[in-house]
Structure formats: C-alpha cells, structure tokens
Amino acid sequence: MAYRSLLFVPGSRPDRFDKAAGAGADAVCIDLEDAVPPDGKEGARAAAVAALDGRFGLRVNAVGTADGEADLAALSGANPVFVMIPKAASAADVGAVRAATDAPLWPIVESAEGLHAAWEIAAAPGVAGVLFGGADYAADLGCTMEWEPLFHARGVLAAACARAGVELLDVPHLDIADEADLIASTRRIKAMGFTGRACIHPSQIAPVHAVFTPTEAEIARARRVLDAFEAAGGGAALLDGKLVEKPLIRAARRTLEHVGDA
C-alpha cells in the first residue's frame, strides 16, 4: 500500500513516539536531522534506535557529516521501516546509506544539485520513494514556497519517480492552521502525480488522507476497468462505450494501490 501520509516526530522527543505512532499516518518517521539541535544529536540517536521496533522510519543526518556517519553506524541491528536520506545530491549518496542498511530508502531532494540528479536518485538501488524538501529547495534557489516557483521542481520529480516506479511525497504544509490551503495544495500535487504528502502535525493527516484516498466510486470504476481488460485477454476493450487501453489500466492499478487492492 502506498503512503498517503508520513508524519515526522523529533528524535529528541521520545515521549512523543508512541503518540505519533497512534496518530493514524501511513508512516511515521523519527527525525534526527532538522528537528534535533546539535547538542541533542547523541541522545536523540540513542532514543530513536531503541524505538525502532517495526513502527518507525528514521531520518538520519546528511551523508558525509559526522552525525550522519554516527547515525549509519548505529543502524547495525536496528529495524527501521525505512531510512530517509536528507540533502541527497547524487545516487552515490543513496549508495552510501544502502551500504549500511537493507531498509527501503527515501532520499530527500532539497537542492538544485539534487534536482539535477533526480532521475539517478529515484532509480538508485533500494529507493522506495522520494520526498521533495521544498523549504530547503526554495532556500537554495532564493525563491518563495508559493506554487509557481516550485512547479518546475515538482514536475521534474514527478517524472523521475514515475520512470523509476517509486513513490513521491510532497513537502509538508508549514501553516498548520490553514487547513483550506492544505487541502487545495494537496489536490494540486495529487493532480501532478504525487502519491502522498509529509505532515508535521497530526491534524494534517485526515485532510491529506481525504485527498489521496480513492472514493468508492473511483474504486468501483478501477475494478471494472481491470475486469474489462482481463476479459479482453489483455488487449483493448470497451467499457460503457469507451475504449480501455493500457494508460487507463495503469491509472486503475494506481487507484487500487491506495486501498491495497491492486
């Protein structure tokens, strides 16, 4: 089942781990990077690794940094659901983490350099999905986080992840109080091909799920499309007077992936 939502929880707040795990997100990621101050890295690392019981992913610090190396060393024998790689700028960055863990990898593309290498990053061995780090990307370019300045990056990432056959999550909506804009912007990224969205507060999970969860009518339609395709022996078919070909089959399968029925 694809991740519609991913909730971050600070590694420096182990008292929040269980609450985050029960908040209803499809995935929960303990954050050792941005959410933890420099003097709290060691304690957060120990708390996070101790909590990796099959419920949590882990965002390590950037590859090549001292904290990043310590994070990867601490993964020996741990059981993260996935490992998130910040500041990913190349497939080599992904490979460095792959050498330390067999867990599925989620590189974060959040710089101009990372976007330039997006096709190679998305297709790197072990990658299950990519997160668009829109805030850091905007800071790198010196642009705002409004829709237009980030449109190109989102389009590149959508194409790269579609080609690689991996998931793509968008940057969290940073204004927790503005649910209307959260819903509107999430609808726009879904239309672009994103498969889900990261969240920074439990209140964002339900609105994100509402956008990315197929309706009963959409599910029924997808099943009918696949049934018609199979009945035609895998060739072109007619359904309700309309031609059913491979692009519609792919869309139907994506719909059912969100309900674990593909």
C-alpha positions as CSV (number, residue, x, y, z in Angstrom):
1,M,0.0,0.0,0.0
2,A,1.4,3.4,-0.9
3,Y,2.0,6.0,1.7
4,R,-0.6,8.7,1.6
5,S,0.9,10.4,4.6
6,L,4.1,10.5,6.6
7,L,4.3,12.1,10.0
8,F,7.6,13.4,11.4
9,V,8.4,13.2,15.1
10,P,11.5,14.8,16.7
11,G,14.1,12.3,17.7
12,S,14.7,14.4,20.8
13,R,11.2,13.8,22.0
14,P,10.9,10.1,22.7
15,D,7.9,10.9,24.9
16,R,6.0,11.6,21.6
17,F,7.0,8.5,19.7
18,D,4.0,6.3,20.8
19,K,1.6,9.2,20.3
20,A,2.9,9.7,16.8
21,A,2.7,6.0,16.0
22,G,-1.0,6.1,17.0
23,A,-1.9,9.3,15.1
24,G,-3.2,7.5,12.0
25,A,-0.5,8.3,9.5
26,D,0.5,5.6,7.0
27,A,4.2,6.1,8.0
28,V,5.9,7.7,11.0
29,C,9.5,9.0,10.7
30,I,11.7,9.8,13.7
31,D,13.8,12.8,12.7
32,L,17.4,13.0,13.7
33,E,18.2,15.9,11.4
34,D,16.4,19.3,11.3
35,A,14.2,18.6,14.4
36,V,17.2,18.0,16.7
37,P,19.7,20.7,17.9
38,P,23.4,19.9,17.6
39,D,23.9,19.3,21.3
40,G,21.0,16.8,21.3
41,K,22.1,14.6,18.4
42,E,23.7,11.8,20.5
43,G,20.7,11.5,22.9
44,A,18.2,11.5,20.1
45,R,20.1,8.9,18.2
46,A,20.1,6.5,21.2
47,A,16.4,7.1,21.8
48,A,15.5,6.6,18.2
49,V,17.5,3.4,17.6
50,A,16.0,1.9,20.8
51,A,12.5,2.7,19.5
52,L,13.0,1.1,16.0
53,D,10.6,-1.8,16.7
54,G,9.0,-2.0,13.2
55,R,6.7,1.0,13.6
56,F,9.0,3.8,12.6
57,G,11.2,5.1,9.8
58,L,14.3,7.1,10.6
59,R,15.6,10.3,9.0
60,V,19.4,10.3,9.5
61,N,21.7,13.3,9.2
62,A,23.3,14.1,5.8
63,V,25.7,11.7,4.2
64,G,29.3,12.8,4.8
65,T,28.7,14.6,8.1
66,A,29.9,13.3,11.4
67,D,26.4,13.0,12.7
68,G,25.3,11.2,9.5
69,E,28.1,8.7,9.9
70,A,27.2,8.1,13.5
71,D,23.6,7.6,12.6
72,L,24.5,5.0,10.0
73,A,26.8,3.1,12.4
74,A,24.0,3.0,14.9
75,L,21.7,1.2,12.4
76,S,23.5,-2.1,12.8
77,G,21.0,-4.5,14.2
78,A,18.2,-1.9,14.2
79,N,14.9,-2.4,12.5
80,P,13.7,0.8,10.7
81,V,10.7,0.6,8.4
82,F,12.7,2.9,6.1
83,V,15.6,5.3,6.2
84,M,15.2,8.8,4.9
85,I,18.3,10.5,3.4
86,P,18.4,14.3,3.7
87,K,20.2,16.6,1.3
88,A,20.5,13.8,-1.3
89,A,22.5,15.2,-4.2
90,S,23.5,12.1,-6.1
91,A,23.0,8.3,-6.5
92,A,26.3,7.9,-4.6
93,D,24.7,9.5,-1.5
94,V,22.0,6.9,-1.7
95,G,24.6,4.1,-2.2
96,A,26.4,5.2,0.9
97,V,23.3,4.6,3.0
98,R,22.4,1.4,1.2
99,A,25.8,0.0,2.3
100,A,24.7,0.5,5.9
101,T,21.2,-0.9,5.8
102,D,18.8,-3.1,3.8
103,A,15.8,-1.0,4.8
104,P,13.9,0.8,2.0
105,L,15.4,4.2,1.3
106,W,13.7,7.6,0.9
107,P,16.1,10.2,-0.4
108,I,15.0,13.9,0.1
109,V,15.6,16.1,-2.9
110,E,16.0,19.6,-1.5
111,S,18.6,21.5,-3.6
112,A,19.3,22.5,-7.1
113,E,22.1,19.9,-7.2
114,G,19.7,17.2,-6.0
115,L,17.1,18.1,-8.6
116,H,19.7,17.9,-11.3
117,A,20.4,14.3,-10.3
118,A,16.7,13.5,-9.6
119,W,16.5,10.8,-12.3
120,E,19.5,8.9,-10.9
121,I,18.5,9.3,-7.3
122,A,15.0,8.0,-7.9
123,A,16.3,5.0,-9.8
124,A,19.1,4.1,-7.3
125,P,19.0,0.6,-5.8
126,G,17.0,0.4,-2.7
127,V,14.9,3.5,-3.2
128,A,11.2,3.1,-2.4
129,G,10.3,6.7,-2.7
130,V,11.4,10.3,-2.8
131,L,10.4,13.3,-0.6
132,F,10.5,16.8,-2.1
133,G,12.2,19.0,0.5
134,G,10.5,22.2,-0.8
135,A,11.6,24.5,2.0
136,D,15.3,23.8,1.7
137,Y,15.0,23.8,-2.1
138,A,13.4,27.3,-2.0
139,A,16.2,28.5,0.3
140,D,18.8,27.1,-2.1
141,L,17.3,28.9,-5.0
142,G,16.4,32.1,-3.1
143,C,12.7,31.7,-4.2
144,T,9.5,31.6,-2.3
145,M,7.5,28.5,-1.5
146,E,4.5,29.6,-3.5
147,W,3.1,27.3,-6.2
148,E,4.7,28.8,-9.2
149,P,8.4,28.9,-8.1
150,L,8.3,25.2,-7.1
151,F,6.2,24.0,-10.0
152,H,9.2,23.0,-12.2
153,A,10.9,21.0,-9.4
154,R,7.7,19.2,-8.7
155,G,7.3,18.3,-12.3
156,V,10.8,17.0,-12.6
157,L,10.4,14.9,-9.5
158,A,7.0,13.5,-10.7
159,A,8.6,12.4,-14.0
160,A,11.7,10.9,-12.4
161,C,9.7,8.9,-9.8
162,A,7.2,7.7,-12.4
163,R,10.0,6.5,-14.6
164,A,11.6,4.7,-11.6
165,G,8.3,3.3,-10.4
166,V,8.7,4.7,-6.9
167,E,6.5,6.9,-4.6
168,L,6.7,10.6,-4.3
169,L,5.8,12.7,-1.3
170,D,5.5,16.4,-1.1
171,V,6.9,18.9,1.4
172,P,4.7,19.3,4.5
173,H,2.3,22.2,4.5
174,L,4.0,24.6,7.0
175,D,0.9,26.6,8.1
176,I,-0.8,24.1,10.5
177,A,-3.7,26.5,11.0
178,D,-4.6,26.8,7.3
179,E,-6.5,23.6,6.5
180,A,-8.2,25.0,3.5
181,D,-4.9,25.7,1.7
182,L,-3.5,22.3,2.9
183,I,-6.4,20.6,1.1
184,A,-6.2,22.8,-2.0
185,S,-2.4,22.5,-2.4
186,T,-2.6,18.7,-1.8
187,R,-5.2,18.3,-4.5
188,R,-2.8,20.1,-6.9
189,I,0.1,17.9,-6.1
190,K,-2.0,14.8,-6.5
191,A,-3.0,16.0,-9.9
192,M,0.7,16.3,-10.8
193,G,1.4,12.7,-9.9
194,F,2.5,12.8,-6.3
195,T,1.4,9.8,-4.3
196,G,1.2,11.4,-0.8
197,R,2.4,14.2,1.5
198,A,4.5,14.6,4.6
199,C,2.9,16.0,7.7
200,I,4.3,17.9,10.6
201,H,1.2,17.8,12.9
202,P,-1.4,15.0,13.5
203,S,-4.2,17.4,12.5
204,Q,-2.9,17.4,8.9
205,I,-3.3,13.6,8.5
206,A,-7.0,13.4,7.9
207,P,-7.2,16.1,5.3
208,V,-4.3,14.6,3.4
209,H,-5.9,11.2,3.5
210,A,-9.2,12.6,2.3
211,V,-7.4,13.9,-0.8
212,F,-5.4,10.7,-1.5
213,T,-7.9,8.1,-0.6
214,P,-10.0,7.0,-3.6
215,T,-13.7,7.3,-3.3
216,E,-15.9,4.2,-3.5
217,A,-17.0,5.2,-7.0
218,E,-13.3,5.5,-8.1
219,I,-12.5,2.1,-6.6
220,A,-15.5,0.5,-8.3
221,R,-14.6,2.1,-11.6
222,A,-11.0,1.0,-11.4
223,R,-12.1,-2.6,-10.7
224,R,-14.5,-2.5,-13.7
225,V,-11.6,-1.2,-15.9
226,L,-9.3,-4.1,-14.9
227,D,-12.1,-6.7,-15.3
228,A,-12.8,-5.4,-18.8
229,F,-9.1,-5.6,-19.7
230,E,-8.8,-9.1,-18.4
231,A,-11.9,-10.2,-20.1
232,A,-10.4,-9.0,-23.4
233,G,-7.4,-11.1,-22.8
234,G,-5.1,-8.2,-22.1
235,G,-6.0,-6.3,-25.3
236,A,-8.0,-3.2,-26.0
237,A,-11.6,-3.4,-24.6
238,L,-14.8,-1.4,-24.5
239,L,-16.3,-0.3,-21.2
240,D,-19.5,1.8,-21.2
241,G,-18.9,2.6,-24.8
242,K,-15.4,3.9,-24.2
243,L,-12.0,2.4,-25.2
244,V,-10.0,0.9,-22.4
245,E,-6.3,0.8,-23.2
246,K,-3.0,0.5,-21.3
247,P,-2.9,4.1,-19.9
248,L,-6.3,3.6,-18.3
249,I,-5.1,0.2,-16.9
250,R,-2.1,1.9,-15.3
251,A,-4.3,4.6,-13.8
252,A,-6.8,1.9,-12.4
253,R,-3.9,0.0,-10.8
254,R,-2.6,3.1,-9.2
255,T,-6.1,3.8,-7.7
256,L,-6.3,0.4,-6.2
257,E,-2.8,0.6,-4.8
258,H,-4.1,3.2,-2.4
259,V,-6.5,0.7,-1.0
260,G,-4.1,-2.3,-1.0
261,D,-6.2,-4.0,-3.7
262,A,-4.0,-3.8,-6.8
